[in-house]
Structures are given as C-alpha cells and as structure tokens.
C-alpha cells in the first residue's frame, strides 16, 4: 500500500501511462487497487495518524517484464526518466522512471540467465 496525495492523478498515471486496470476505486475511502498481468498495487491517501508530509519510500518497485525494450519505448516519453535503458553486469537489462508521486519504478528483463547472485 503506497500513499498518494492525489488519487486522481495516480489513477491517471497507472491506467493511462502504465496501462494498469483500476480494479477498485473509492473516493470516499481514498483508496484504489490496480493490476496488470501478475502485478497488483494499492494506493491510499495519507493517513492522518502517520502525519508524514510527503509520500516516501527508501527503495523502489522493481517489475520484471518479458520485453523491456517495448516497455521502454512506451514510457520513455510519457514518464519522468530516472535512468535510461541499459544492460547491467548483474545480468539485467533495465530502466527506471518516476511515477506521479515520485516513487521509483524499475523495469527489467533477465539477459544472462547464467549469472547467479551470491546469497551469503
């Protein structure tokens, strides 16, 4: 569950820019649920008890896709780019964009299935 001050703008970004479905929306509750393929994400207006002035997240949402190049072609002109599409030595081809709230969304595709990550 991520926070947004502007639920309408978030609905527009996730449905019109990213192509998600808005499965549930309640203006009264200040809540929306979006989905696309195997991804589901929820947004709500800030909770009065938390009293955090801006939505924050120290990390990112990482979305693994089958064709990262086509996703890049769809988003590079419609979303604020954090970093462009490139291949990384850890075996991923990826890029990052910011959503309307400032959350970092990273999209990646495995390009080298032979690379393993040390799990120590």
Secondary structure, 3 states (H helix, E strand, C coil): CEECCCHHHHHHHHHHHCCCEEEEEECCCCEEEEEECCEEEEEECCCCCCCCCCCCCCCCEEEECCCHHHHHHHHCCCCEEEEEEEECCCCEEEEEEECCCCCEEEEEEECCCCCCCCCC
